[in-house]
Amino acid sequence: MTEMSGAECIVEALKREGVNTIFGVIGGATMTIYDVLMDSDIKHILTRHEQGAAHMADGFARASGKVGVCMATSGPGATNLVTGINTAYIDSSPIVAFTGQVNTPSTDSNSSYMIGRDAFQEADIIGITAPITKYNMQIMKTEEIPEVVKKAFYIASTHRPGPVLVDIPKNTQTNTAEVNFPEKVVIRGYNTHYKADPIQLKRAVDLFVEAERPMVLAGGGIIISNASQELTKLAELLMMPVATSLMGKGSIPENHPLSIGMVGMHGQEANKLILEADVLLAIGIRFSDRTTGNLDEFCPDARIIHADIDPAEINKNIHVDVPIVADAKESLQALYSELTSRLHKRDKSVWSKRIKEARDLLGSYSPPEKRSINPQRIISELRRIVPYNTIVTTGVGQQQMWAAQYFKTYLPRTFMSSGGLGTMGYGLPAAIGAKVAKPDVTVIDIDGDGSFRMTEQELACSVMEEIPVIAVILNNRTLGMVAQWQRLFFNRRLTEVDLGYIPNFTKLAEAYGAKGVQVESMKGFSDAVKRAMKSDVTTVIDVAISPEENVFPMIPAGKGLKDTLWGL
């Protein structure tokens, strides 16, 4: 047992969890913690907005596979984290958010600063974040801190990962207590491991043995469980193509002969091929509407095997034939082991030919040449220039989908986007967090001008903290995805989407101390990227594109994969 203040407990507990970086904004309800933090080896990165802190912690977590940590003060500081927390929750990203809070109830009847009295900067962040966190906890006594922090990291990083929030009242930070730091925690009713049911595994293997056109749909769970090698191995064993969701991008190298790209609202050849499958293994995926299109029309002729660590996802959106509740890596290993002893030779030439046709068609999606510079060519050229292991983050909108289509990803944890929540402004702070996690890797935010403006202030953070990233802004001076839908489905009645020419992104970057460059040709773009990769300061590359550009293919709202629009 050791006597220390609550603030000292928090910092010591973080050190014991291996935390070396915290993203956050200081405030009145966290000053005691920050005072102790000054004397520790933990680096604090001062963001310019708490939303940026949450996205940076998220980007750090996705790039590293470790828990990302962010911190904010009480009231508005805490509520500013909400969008970033929700983003992490839907995409199963492990972060722990610490928030300051006003004092807990005191025995001093004259105390005017306590929870429940609407004190200055008080907000019920526990109630607010209950639906969007995996778990949240409020510390009521200083001696609780070591165990609560241990639980927070354990819950955030195990089973299906996700955000955990710890709310810390001011007086629990300043009070002292005899504390003990546990080596591990046991949480009653919290099951971190499900072993695949042998009966369901046998049923899945039976389907695969008889399948003529097997296929895999891989989601973000493959990346979370570090199961990319196992996925590729099973696909090669069965000679079955692999389509991915947006979150699953990178789970198989996209230059692999069995990779057929992304399926869903802006999927390409995978949208056709998946409808031909007779057996579909969906693994680490939650069957989002952006992946399936109309649920009633999704793979109507396929027997579906769904493997996921979260039992709540089984039969939630799609009724499946074989449910496997287990970690993705363990599921793939078990299936491979069983199949190697049961497979018999069968003529797969017809299906193999069909896969090759789909791959050839996928490769034929060359960037249009009708203009000297357009988003498809820009992203294809970016892929050609940058290193194999480059990490890409995106904003949300048209640029997100162009990036998913044209920036081929070869390694897991190198493509990051807000998939479930669709959070504009995610790209830049997530890139900064990823760069902190992987300082020797090139990190690029592919963004739109609308999305970039949501969190542009984090340029100041990247410059002051010396975290050089590259932001490529596909600037169409409009809210592009909304405008596309208005053109296609609202008779071109464009309303409230024109963003105009303000700001000048080159001057904006320079105002923050970053480098800014505006390019008007493919050569100019290539040269700018090459210079940016050598720069020790963040570079913003402003690329003007036509506001009339559309993202195709696409599925109209309420339609199925068979209704994919391939162009105007």
Secondary structure, DSSP 8 states (H G I E B T S, - for coil): -EEEEHHHHHHHHHHHTT--EEEE---TTTHHHHHHHTTSS-EEEE-SSHHHHHHHHHHHHHHHSS-EEEEE-STHHHHTTHHHHHHHHHTT--EEEEEEE-----S-TT----TTS--TT---HHHHHGGGSSEEEE--SGGGHHHHHHHHHHHHHSSS---EEEEEEHHHHH-EEEE---S----TT--------HHHHHHHHHHHHH-SSEEEEE-HHHHHTT-HHHHHHHHHHHT--EEE-STTTTSS-TTSTTEEEE-STT--THHHHGGG-SEEEEES----HHHHBSGGGSSTTSEEEEEES-GGGTTTSS--SEEEES-HHHHHHHHHHHHHTT------HHHHHHHHHHHHHHHT-----SSSS-HHHHHHHHHHHS-TT-EEEE-SSHHHHHHHHHS---STTSEE---SS--TT-HHHHHHHHHHH-TTS-EEEEEEHHHHHHSTTHHHHHHHTT---EEEEEE-SB-HHHHHHHHHHSTT---S-B-TT-S-HHHHHHHTT-EEEEE-SHHHHHHHHHHHHH-SS-EEEEEE--TT----SB--TT-BGGG-B---
